[in-house]
Amino acid sequence: MTRLLFTIYAPALQPNDGRSLSVVRALESAFPGLRMEWEISKEGHPIALPQRDAWLEEAAAHGKFPLLCNGDESAPVMLNGLEIPARQAPGGQPLLDIHAKLPMDAFTLEKAASMLEGMAESARGFWGHASQKNFGVEISEQLRRSADAPMLSPRGLPMLEMPWNIRSAVIPRYLGWLNYWSEAAARAIGFPDAARDAELLSCSRRTPSGGWVVQLTEAPLDYDNPAHIEALQRAYERFPAIGGRDSR
């Protein structure tokens, strides 16, 4: 099953800050009929959570965002959050790394921008994206792991700095299909510029907090599609701060 993966980078959870429950409710609100009221057993099967909200709040009291699912093993939806320690994170500050995985069907694609916006705003996220699940393999090919790494990836895309070499957590590390940029992230990369961003603005929307959801291509990124590679190349050229490339 092809999956759409949502990833959001936000400030680390603080005990009882309420964001994990807010993120879950935002996903449910953007996806009518979805109920994230199951955890997953060690054997990989859903277990009902009759007191889901209290269960989440108890976990949040210990700084945890545990794995939730929709209880449907034929079309699973999963959501959780993990902490990225400061030593591995941009700007040397710990982060909350939120992940949601959904079947990539027509309904998910229609609601994807609302899901990304809702979860990111509820998490007070710095930046995030929604992309096909295999995007991670492509991003790994762009990471500059040594000083003598090539200038371009095998796809002809620019190389990106490792996360701990990026100066601030608000700077997006890479581009996805749908991109969420908080107001701080948009300011850090210089978006929008009315003269240069007319094309991107035509497929963007402002969020209530002053951030942006920016759609890069009409369909989810396909790295075998030359038009999608060209769209990525144009966007990376326009925003050299993404991936820490402006500090080399």
Buried (B, 14 or more C-beta within 10 A) or exposed (E): EEBBBBBBBBBBBEEEBEBBBBBBBBBBBBBEEBBBBBBBEEEEEBEEBEEBEEBBBEBBEEBBBBBBBBBEEEEBBBBBBEBBEBEEBBBEEBBBBBBBBBBBEEEBBEBBBBBBBBBBBBBBBBBBBBBBBEBEEBBEEBBBEEEEEEEEBEBEBBBBBBBBEBBBBBBBBBBBBBBBBBBBBBEBBBBBEEEEBEEBBEBBEBBEEEBBBBBBBEEBBBBEEEEBBEBBBEBBEBBBBBBBBBEE
